Amino acid sequence: MSYLEYHAKSTPTGLRKILYLNWPLVLLLAAAASVGFLMLYSVAGGSISPWLEPQLKRFLLGIGVMLAVAMVPIWFWRNISVLAYSTALLLLLAVELFGSVGMGAQRWIELGPVRLQPSELMKITLVMMLAAYYDWLPANRTSQPLFVFLPVLLILVPTFLVLKQPDLGTSILLLAAGGGVMFIAGVHWAYFVAVISAAVGLVVTVFESRGTPWQLIKDYQFRRIDTFLDPSQDPLGAGYHITQSKIALGSGGWSGRGFMQGTQSRLNFLPEKHTDFIFTTLAEEFGFVGGMTLLSIYVLIIVFCVATAISTKDRFSSLVTLGIALNFFLFFAVNMSMVMGLAPVVGVPLPLVSYGGSAMLVLLAAFGIIQSANVHRPR
């Protein structure tokens, strides 16, 4: 039986598609976004502008996109994976050629009234492409060198383009998510040992390149690493972000200072309080309880994604669902580690909570693909 025949026999119609949606997952996504709405209202001093109102509109649009994507059979998303990846890659090339600059980085492209960040799109289309590739590839060829080279190339090309923008955080996420999909697909562990060894060598080379004509990363990225290792070196300069973040986290205590009572955010000591460091605002106002509540919501989202992957019967649906779940996990794990001083500050937003347009819309569209896999699985 062909792939299309397999799904044609089990594709629901009409209202059944609505009933087959994973509604607990929808509610969990809304709960996580609601935490973001609450924090954006707080950091704006009790106002819906300038952040809450546009964020709410984007979320409602994103939910509409998610439901629309969920109604389309999963085989359609499998079949357009190559086109989606190629389009995202072309947009990354367009950013390199004539993208717009913001905060010292060239990461955006203007498409009429829309300002798009193609690297956000690549996070999802890369997972789709790899899932489609391993769905096509016979299982006994997964670890053959020739068939390992192509997915490695698919990962490294966009990673290189994103690193040039420069966007170290997204580059790390692309590498980690791509490698994760390869591991889940069954690539032999020896390849990963080799990659980890090479990564250690690369880190050493990066440090050795500092101050030379062939320096591999930007000076500000080196300063971020220095700050991570010892924030007290420059507490009012490069170490300011993480120092203020730790003060906000510590001052929240067990139950927090109270809604809109956080001094670090209200007095503007905390930088990027509505984007990358919004978790520290939550921890300051609602303490350990608030932070663990959001983390619990995130963990439940991952659990429902894994349950969907287990219940699906085809390789593409399982791989794309687990790949998107891994991407989501990396998002919040890196952000929380970053603001707590456990990882360098690499500019990764907190999913569904941090203020931002492209990241939220693309992420909800990705969850639409997970919903599509759940809606159209055989029953």
N, C-alpha and C positions, 0 to 999 in steps of 0.2 A: 504494500500500500504506500502511495506517495505521501509526501509531507502534506500537500494541500488536501488530498483525499482524507487523510487522517483527521485533519482539523475540520473539514467540511461536515463530517458526520457528527461532530460534537458542538458545532457553533450554535449558541442560543440566539433567539430572535426576540425583538420587541422588548417588552417589559422585563423579560427574564434577565436581560443584560443588567438592568438596574438592580434587580434582586440579587444577582450574583456578585455585585461589587463587594469588596472587602470593606464593609462599613466601619468596623472598629478601627481599621487603618486610617480611614478618612477622618474619623473623630480624633485620633491621636495626632495627625498632622495639624488639624485645626487647633488642638490644645497647645501644641508647641508654638504655632504661629501666634496664638493668643498671649502667650508669655511675652513674645516679642512686642506685640501691640501695647501691652501694659508697660513694658520698659521704655518704649519709645515715647509714650505719653509722659512718663516720669522724667526722662532726661530732657524733655522739651519744657519742663517746668509746669506741667499740667495743661498742655495745649495739644491739639490734634495736628498742628502744623509746627515745623515743616516736615516731620517725618512720619507720624502715625497715619495721616490721611492718605498719602500716596502709597504707603506700605499696605494698607488695608485694601485699596483698589487693586494693587498688584496681586494680592493673595486671592481675592475673589476672581480675578481674571485667570490666575493660575489654577484654581479649583475647576473653573470652566474648561480650561485646556486639559487638565488631568482627566475629567470625565469624558471629554471628546476623544482623547487618545484611548481611553479604556474601552470605548464602544467599537473601536476598529479591531478586527481579528489580529491575533499575535503574529500570524504568518506574514501579514503585510509589513509589520515592523522588521521582521527578519529579512524580507526581500528588499527593503530599502536601506538596509544597514550600510552597504557599500556607498550608496549615494549620500546618505547622511554624513558618514565619516569624510567623504571627499569634499562635501560642501563646507564642513567645519574646517578642514585643512586649507581650502582655498580662502576662507575668511581669515584664517591665521596669517596666510601669506599676504592678504590685502592689508591687514593691520601692520605688517612689517613694511609695506610699501607706502601706504598713505593713511595709517591710523591716526587717531587723535590722541593727544598727550594730556595726561592728568596726573598731578602729584609726582612728576618726574618719571612716569612710566608711560609707554606707548602700548596700551592694552585694548583700546576701544576703536570701533569703526562706526561712522555715522551712516545710517541707512534711512534717508529722509528724516522724519521726526523721531526715529528710534535710534538710541545709542546702545549698540550691542557689544558685549564682551565675548568674542568667539571662544576664548579659552574655557568659559563655563560650558558652552555647547560641546566642546571637545571632550570634557569629562564623561559625558553620557554617550556620545557617538562612538568613542573609543571602546567602551564596554559593549555596545551593540555590535560593533565590527568584530571584536574578538569572539563574542558569543556566536555570531553567525559563522565565523571561520571554523571554530571547533565543532559546531553543529554539522558543518560540511565535511570536516576531516574525519576519516575513520579512526576509531579509538586506538588501533594498533600502530598508528603513525604519529601519535601526539608527541612522542619524545624523540623522534628521528631528527637529527640536526638540521636537515633541509627545511623541515616543517616547523622547527622552532625559530629559525632565522626570520621568517616572514612576520610573525606577530611581534618579535623584538623590534623589527624595523617599523612596524605600524605604531609602536609605542614611542620609539626614540625620535622619529621625525617631528611629531607635534610637541614633544617635550623640549626639543632643541629650540623650536620656534617660540614657545612660551618663555623659555629661559632667557631668550634674547630681548624680551619686552622691557625690562626684566621682571619676571614673576616667579621667584624661587618657590613660593608656597604651592602654587598650582602645578609647577613642574614636578615637585615631590609627590603630589597627589596623583598625577598622571602615571608616574613610574610605579607607585605603590598599587594603584587600582589595576593597572595593566598586568603587573606581575601577579597580583592576587587572582585575577581571572585565569591566567595561565596555570597557576598552581591548582585552582579548583578544577580546571579542565583535565588535570592529570599529568601535566608535564613532570618529568622525573626530578626528584629533589636535588640531584647532583648539579643541575643547571643553576639552581638557586644558591647553592653553596658557592659556586664559581662567581655568580653575580655579586654576592655579599662580599666575597674576597676582593673582587675588582672595585666595589664601592669603597671599601676601606682604603685601598690603594689610591682611589680618586680623591678621597678626603685628604689624605696625606699630600697628594700632588697639589690640591687647591691651596693648602696652607703654605706649601713650598713656593707657590707662584706669587705670593703676596709681595707687592713692591717691585715685581719684575715687569719687563715689557710684555710678557705673555700671561699676565694676571688673568685668572679664569673667571672670577666673579667680581662684582662691583665693590668699590670701597665701602659703601653704606652696608652692603651685605656682610662684609668682614666686621664692621662695627656692631652689627646685630649679634654676630657670633661672640665677639668680645663681651658685649653686654650680657648675653646669656650666661657666659662663664663667670663674670664678675660684675654685676650691675653697679656696685659701689664705686667702680672706677670713675664713672661720670654720672652721678645721680641727677644732675640738672640738665644733662645733655642726652647722650645716647642711651643712658640707663633710666631716663625719666619715666618712660612708658611703663616698664615692668616694675619699677619702684612704686609708682602710684597705684598700679594694679594690685600689688601685694598688700599695700596699706588698705585698699578698699576691701579686699578679700578677708583680711584679718579683722577689720573693724566690724564686719557683719556678725561675727560670732555664731551662736547656735540658731537664733531666730531672726537676726537682722535688726537694723535700726528702724524699720518701718517704711511703708510705701511713701515715696517721694521725700524721705528723710536722709538719704545718703549724702554725706558732706562732700565726698570726693567727686561725685558726679554733679551735684547741685552747684558747687563752687568752682566747677570746671578744672579741678586738678587732674581729673582722669581724661586722658586724650582718647580720641576715637571712641567715645562712650556710646555712640549709637551704632557702631559697626563692629570692628574687630574685638573691642573690649566691653561689649555689652553684657557678657556673662559676669564681669566683676560688679557691674551695677546691680544685677540681680542678686549676687551674693552679698553685697553690702546692705541692700534693703530687706532681703528675706533670709539672709544667712545660709547656714549649712542646709537647713530644711528646704529652702527655695532652690538651691543649687541641685540637691539630690532629687527633688521633684522633677525638674527639667531633665536630669540625667535618666530618671526612671521612664519618662515619656519616650526619650530617645531609644532606650533599651527595648521597650515594648514595640516600637516601630520596627526595630531590627528583628525581633522575635516573629512578628507577623509576616515580614518579608521572607524569612527563612521557612516558615510554615508554608507559604505560597510556593516557594521553590521546591519543597519536598512533595507537595501535592500535584505539581504539574508532571506531565508524562513525556515531554520532549526535551531534548538537550538544550535547545536555544532558550526556551522559557526559563529553565532552571538556571542556566549560566547568566543570562541577562538580569534576572531577579537578584541572584547572589552578588553579581558585580555591582549593581546599583546600591544594594544594601551595604556592601563593602565601602563604596564611595561615600555614602552617607555617614558611615561609622568614622571614616578617616576625617571627614569634615569636622565633626564635633570633637573627636579625640584630639586632633591637632590644635584646634582653637582653644580648648580647655587646657591642654598642656602648655600652650603658648602663654596664656594669661596668668597661669599659676607659676610660671618660671621653670617649668619642666622641659621646655623646648624653646628654641630661638623664636623671636617674633618674625613670622614669615607672611603675615597679611592674609590669613585664612578666616573668612567670616563664619559665624555660628549659624548653621542651617536653620532657615525658617524664622530665626529670631533677629539676626543682624539686619540693619537697613540695607536694601539693595534690590535692584530690579531683575537683572539678567539671572543672577544666582537662584532667586526664588522661582521664577518662571520655568527655568530649565529643570530645576529639581522636581517641581510638581509635574512637569511633563514626563519626567523619568518615572515618577511614581504612577503615572498613567499607564506606562508600559507594563509595570508590575500588575496593575489592576487588569489590564488587558489579558495578561497571562492567566490571572485567576478567573476572569469572566469566561474565557474561551477554553479552559481546560476541560477534558472529558469528564462527564459525570454519569 
